[in-house]
Amino acid sequence: MPPTPYLPRTQADGSAVSQPSAAERAALPRRTIALGAVGSVLLAVGAIGAAGVLVHDPVLAGSPFSWVRYGHGRDLATTVVYAGFFLELWAWVRLGRGVLAGRVGSRGVFVATAAWTAPLLLAPPLFTRDVFSYLAQGALVHSGYNPYVVGPEVLPDDVAVNVHYFWQETPAPYGPLFMMIARYVYAATGDNLISGVIVMRLVLLTGLGMLCWALPGLVRHLGGRLPVALWLAVASPMTVVHLAGGPHNDLLLVGLMAAGTLLVLDRRHLLGVVLLTLAVAVKVSAAGLLPFLVWIWAARLPGSAPVRFGKALGASLGIFGGLFGAITLASGLDLGWIPALTAPSMIVNWLSVPTGVGQLIGALANIFADVNQMVPITIMRIAGGVLLAGIAARQWWLARGGGPDAVRRAAIVMFFLAILSPAVLPWYLTWSLVLAAAMPWRRRALVACVAATAWLVLIAYPNGQAAMYDVPYLIGVAAISALAAVSLVRPDPLRLSRRRPAAVTEPAGTGDGSGTAGAAKAAGSTDTAQAAGAAETADRSA
């Protein structure tokens, strides 16, 4: 891939400022990396008392440090967690400014991600308790139960008591491959849930590795900038804190999705469909991507359009059916995960657009009459499903030319699949982000992404309980998210520094133009160049 050109810069007096050299772009943003690493250490330390800890902790119980789990000690631990998150968020925004100014390259983002993730490897689950559900479901399979029929409540208390009460009687909604993974993790660690959390996190981090491997190729096909893509999809607090720090099996899911998509774009169609099949065997959400990859394959085959499509569809279905059937047989389970997919719909929160609209209608109707709130919610969910089907069908048909356009349209469908589902959890938005990150981005979209990322991570408390109906808390979260977003393009928006910061401009390849054409267009703007130079000075001083 040819090197990405950078915006020309001038100083305030109009004199030229030299562009970043190759050595400067290769240099690591050490202060920013250290800032985020300190944040991660604080997250890990505070998590011992405030995150998704064990109900009966064999490590701290009866020790001199047990006080961090109760009363003022827990309050202190919670404060440490939030302080760590804010440092990490600040570091991510600073890293983004360096990426947009052309001073931080892919290597800097990779190193930052590693430094920010490493302290969380041994931490208790952050902002979720889902990993205990994973381990309990693995224990069910290991003990001879069918996790698609019974919930963790049938297990001994040592395991089941740590599962969120909402999921105690709920069958597993995950595919047979993930049930096998959970079974083997439980078999290796037994009832030592601390070890189970760590091993599960390490296994799921293979998804992060696949994502890091796939993004350079996806950028090559989709026209974005690699440092921006890595900053959005890999170094983001949504990935580091939620997917890895959680951990969530969506990390493995998105890694398989990204790698499979790249392989299909690189004409390794069979292997790409194999990885997408594995993704579906982890979580059925990935099935929304497979029909678009069929178009890419079909566009490269000889013959008329119907013949090409038939060949690609037949080959894809053959690979999918054979491999998925083999995984199901190997797991010793059945297709009970299909009816179990309705389990997440028991979640009622307004992150799902149809559910939120239904809640609003129900609240307004209750002003005048006693209305069962689930009635408008159910109606809106059905309407949301119809709308999703229409969007998916239209985008799929428009993608029939194959190529990178099919991936762009697949990202649109995965986004709507997340927000129009009956139940939505914050990390569902990563399904589309891992593909969209490799595309060109406008500055406004990057600002919105920063706001959404900060807000989505913080709408749960560190212990995993939902905070979506705590209005004062949400107001504070919204203010912090807005401040972080503005800080991406306007360092020191509160004007706390004596220096006069200037706005950060979007780099070549993230706006209307990319590559040489984008740089040429940017070169015609003196204001843009001045802003870029001033932004560099401001960020270095920070």
N, C-alpha and C positions, 0 to 999 in steps of 0.2 A: 504494500500500500504506500503511495507516495506521501512524503511528509506534509503535514498540514501547515499552510502559511498562516502567519500571524498578522494582526492588525498593525499598521504603522502607527507610531506614537509621536507626539510633540509635547514639549513643555508648555507651561502657561504663557511664556513669552514668544512662542511660535517656533523656537529652535527644535531641531529634531532630537528625538530620543532613540537610541539604538534599539532594535528589536532583540528579544531574548535569544541568546546564542544557544547552540545545541547543548553546551555544558550547563548553561543556566537552566534550561528546560529539564536536564537530567538530574539537577541538584534536588536533594530531598528537602521538603518544607519541615525542617526538624522541629521548630517550635510548635507548629500546628500538630504534627504527629505526637509530640510529647503532651500537648494539651489534651488531645483525645485519649491518649493512653492513661493519663492521670484520671480522666473522667471514667474510663472503664474500670480502673482499679477501685475507685470510689463506688461504682455500681456493684462490683463484686463484693466489696467489704460490707456495704449497706445491705446487700441482698441477704446476708446471713441472718439478719434480724427482721427484714421488712418484706422480702419477696415471697415466692411460693415455696415456703419451707415445709419440712415434714411436720405432721401433727405431733408425732412422738420422735423427737430428735435424739438419736443415740450419741451424738457428738457433744452437743452443748448442755444437754439435760444433766443437772447436778454439778456442772462445772462453774467456775467463777465467772464465766461469760454468759451464763443463761439469762442474765438481766436484759440482754439486747432483744429478747423475744417478747418482753412485756412492758406495759406502761410507758414511762418516760424513755426507757431504753429502746423500745420499738419506735417511738417518735423520733428519737435521735437517728436510728438506723434509716428510717424513712427519709429524713432530711438529707442524709448522706447519699441515698439513692438518687434523689432528685438533683442534688448538687452535681453528682457524677453525670447524670443525663444531660444537664444543661451545659456542662463542659464539653461533653461529646458532641452535642448539637452545635455549639459554638465552633468547635474544631472542624466539624463537617462543613459548616458555612464558610469558614476561612479557607478550607481546602477547595471549595467550589469557586471562591473568588480567584484563587491561584490558577485553577484549571481554566476558567473563562478568560483570564488575562494571558494565558499561554506560558505561565511560569512553572506550572506543575504538569508533568507528563504522566503517562500511564504507570511508570515505575513508582512515582511518588504516591499514587492512589493505591497501588498494590501494597506498598510498605505500610501505608496508613491503615489499611484494612486489616492487615496482619497484626499490627501493633494494637489496634483497638479491639480485635476479637480475642486475642490470646488471654487477657486477664479474665475473660468471661467463661473460659473452658471449664473451670472448676466451680463456678458460681452456682448457687441455687437458681431455679427457674425464675426469670424476670418477666413481670407483667402478665403472667399466665400460669396455669397449673396443668396445661394440656399434656405435658410429658408424662405425668402420672397416669393419665388415661391411657396413653400409649403403652406404658409398662404393664398396666392392669390388663389391657387387651392381650398383650403378649403372654401374660400369666394365664389368662383364660385358655388360650390355644395350648400352651404348655401343659396345662392341667386336664386337657381333654374336653373342655367346653367349646361350644361353637360361639364365637364372639358376635356372630350375626343374629343370634337368638337370645342370649342372655347378656346382662351388663355386669360390671365389676362387683355389684353387691353380693354375688355368690362367693366371692373370694374371702380368704381370711382378712381380718381387720388390718393386719400389718400393711397390706397393699391397698385394700379398698378404701380405708379411712382417708387416704391422701387424695383420692379422686374427688373432684368438685361434685357437690351434692346433685347438681343438675344432670350429671352424666352417670350417676350410680346405676340406674336401671336401663340405660340406653345402649342398644347394640352398636357395634362399631360401624361407622360409615365409610371405612377405608377399604382399599382393594386388597387382594390376596397377597401381593408382593409385600406390602407394608406390614400385613399381619405376620408374614414369615420373618421379616426383619425384627419386629417387636418380640416375637417368640424367641428368637435366637439371642437377642439382647437380654431378655429376662432369664433365659437358660444360663447365660454366662454370668449374670450378676445376682440372680436369685432375689431374695427379699431385701438385699442391701440396695435400697432405692437411691442412695447417694451415688453409688457406683453406677446404677442403672441410668441415672440422669446424665452422668458424664459420658458413658459409653454411647448412649443414644445420641447425644449432641455430636460426638465425634463421627458417628455414622452419617448423620444428616449433613454434616459439614462437607461430605463428598459432593453434595449438590452445589455448594459454594465453589468448590474446585471446578466442577463442570461449567458453571456459569462464567468463571474467570477464563476458562479455556475457550468458551464459545463466543464471548463478546467481541474479541478482535475480528473474527470472521464475519459475524453478523454486521458489524460496523462497515466492513468492506462491501457487503452486499446492499446495505440499507442506507449508506451515505452519511452517517453521523460522524462524530469525533470520538475516538476511543477513550481519552481521558474523561470526557463528559459522560459517556456511557458507563464507565466504571464508577465514577463518582455517584451517579444516580442509582445504579442497580447493585453495586457491591459494597461501597463504603457508607451507604446510607444508614442512619439509625434504624430504619425499618428492617434492614438486613442484619446489621451487627447486633442490635439490642433485641429485636423481636424474633427474627427467624433463627439466629444463632444463639442469642441469649435466652430465648424461650425454653427450649427450642421448639420449632414447629416443623412438621413433616412437609410443609409447603416449600421448605428450602431444598429438599431433595426433588420435589416436584418441578420447581422452576429450573433447576439445573438440568434435569432430563429434558424438559421442554426446549430450553435454549440449545442444548447440544444436538438434539434430534433435528431441530429446525435448521441449524447450520449444516448438518450433514446432508439434508435434502437439498438445500441451496447449492451445496458443493457437488451435487450429482451423485452422492452416495446414498441413493434413495432407500435401498433396502435396510441399511444400517440405521438410517434416520427414522424409518417407521418402527424399527425394533425399539429404539430408545423412547419414541412416543408411546409405544405399547407399554413399556415399563412404567412410564409416567402415569398412564391410565390405571395400571395395576397398583399404583401407590394411592392415587386419588382421581376420581372419575372426571374432575374438572378439566384435565388435559385433553379429554375427548373432543372438546370444542375446537382444538387446533388441527386435529388430524384431517378433516375434510379439505382444509386449505392446502395442506401439503400434497394431497392427491392432485390438485390442479397443477402444482409446480412440476410434479413428476409427469403428468399427462402432456404438458406443453413441450416436453423434450422427446416424446415418442413419435415415430412415423405414423402416417395414415391420416384419415379424416378426424375431425374433432370428436365425434361419437366413439370412433374406434380407439382413439388415444385415451379418452376418458375411461372407457370400459376396461382397457388394459391396466391402467394405473389403479383404478378402483378395485379390480379383481385381485391384483397383486397385493395391494395394501390390506384388503380385507383378509386375504389368505394369510399374510404375515401376522396380522393382528389376531385373527381367530386362533391360529395355531399356537402362537406364543402365549396368548392370554389363557388359552385352555391348558397349556402345559404348566403354567404358573399356578393355576387354580388346582390342578391335580397334585402338584408338588406340595402345595400348602396343606392339603388334606381337608380343605374347606369346600364350600359350594358357592352358588351365586346369591347367597343370602344377603350379600352387601348391597344388592340392587334395591330391595325393599327398605334396607336400613338407611338408604340415602335420604329418606324423609326425616331422619332423626334431627339434623340441624335445623329443620323448619320449626322445631319447638322453640328455638331462640326467637324472641320478639324484641327487636331493637330498631331504631330509626335509621341505622346505617344502611339498611335495605330501603331503597327508595319506595317500592310498593308498600312495604310494611310501615314506613314512616308516614306515607300519605294516608294509609288506613287508620293509623293511630290518630292522626290529626282529624280526620273525618269523624271517627268515633268520639273524640273529645268534644268536638263541636256539636255533634248530635246529642250528646249527653246533657248539654245545656237545656235542651227542650224535652227530652224523654230518656227513659232508662233503656240504653242500648247495649247489647253485648258487644264489646269492642272487637272481638274476634270476627264478627260478621263483616264489617268493612275491611278489616285486615285481610281476610280470606279472599274477598272480592278483588281487592287491589293486587293481591299476589297472583291471582289468576290473570288479571289484566297485564301485570308485569311479565308473566310468562308468555302471553300472546305477543306482547311488544318485543320481547327478547327473540322469540321465534322469527318474527318479521325482520328484525334487524339482522339476525344471523343469516337468514335465507337471502336477503338482498346483498349483503356483503360477500357471501359465498359465491353468488352468481356473478357479481362484478369482478371477482378474483379469478375468473376462468382463464384469463390470459397467463396465469402463473407468474413465476418470477418473484422479485422482491415485493411487488404490489400485493401479492397474495398474503405475504407475511404482515404487511401493514394493515390489511383488512382483518386478518386474524387477530391482531392486537386490539383492534376496535371491538371485535366480538368478545374477546376475553375480558375487556373492561366492562362491557355491558352485562356479561355473564356474572361478574362480581357484584355490581351494584343493583341489578334487577333480580337477583336470587331472593328467595323468601327470607333467608338469613344471611347476613354479611358480617364478617369479622375483619378487622383492619388489614391483616396480612393478605387477604384475598386480592387486594389491589396489585400485589406483586405479580400476579398471573400475566397481566398485560404489560407491566412495566419492564420486565426482562426483555421483551421484544421491542417495545417502544424506545427504550434507552439507547438502542443502536441507531436510531433515526436522527435526522437533524432536529434541533430544538430551538424554539424562539426564547428570547429572554423572559418574556411574560410567563411562558409555560414553566420555565425553570423556577421562577419565583413562586408560582402556584404550587409546584411540586414540593418545594421546601416547606411551605405552610402546611400542606396536606400531610407530609411525612411527620412533622413535629406533632401535629394535632392527633393523628391516628395512633401514634405510639402512646400518647399520654391520656387517651380516653379510657384507659384501664389503670387501676391503681397498681403499685408494684407487686402486691400479693395476688394479682390476677382477677380481682373483683372488678366488675364493670363500673365505670364512673359516668356513664352516659346520661344519667338523670340527676347528677349533682350540678345544679345550675351555677352556683358561685365558682365551683372548681372549673367548670367548662369555660366560664368567662375568662378566668385567669389563663387557662390553656390556650384559648383563642388569642389573647393578647401576646403571649409568648411566641406562638406560632407566627403571628403577623410580624413581630419584631425580627424573628429569625429570617423570614422571607424577605423583608425589606433590606436586611443586612447583607444579603447576597449581592445586591446591586448598588447599595449605598452604605459603605462602611460607616460605622458610628452614626446611625440614624438619630440617636438621642443627643448627638453633639456633645458628648462627654469629653472628647479630646480637644486639645488646643489647636491641633492641625485641622485644616479645612479639607474634609474628604470629598471626593467626587464620585459620581456614579460609575459603576462598572459596566462596560459595554459588552454586548454579545460578540463572541469571536467568530471568525470566519468558519463556516460550516455548521453554525447553529441557528442561523436565521434563514432568510429567504434564499441566500446563495450558499454554496459550499465549495471548498477547494479554491482554486485560483480565481474563479469567477466571483466567489463571495469576497475574497480578499481585495480584488480590484474594485468592487463596488464600495467596500468599506474605505478604501484608500481615498476616495473622493470626498470624504467628510472630515473636515478639520475638527469639528466639535467632537466627533467620535474618537478621533486620535487623542485629543487633549484629555478626554475623560479616561481613556485607557491608561495613559501615562500617569495621571494623577491617582488613579485607583491603585496602580502598582506601588507608588510611593506610600500611599496611605496604608496598604496592607503590609508592606515591609515594616513600617513603623510599629504596626500592631504586634 
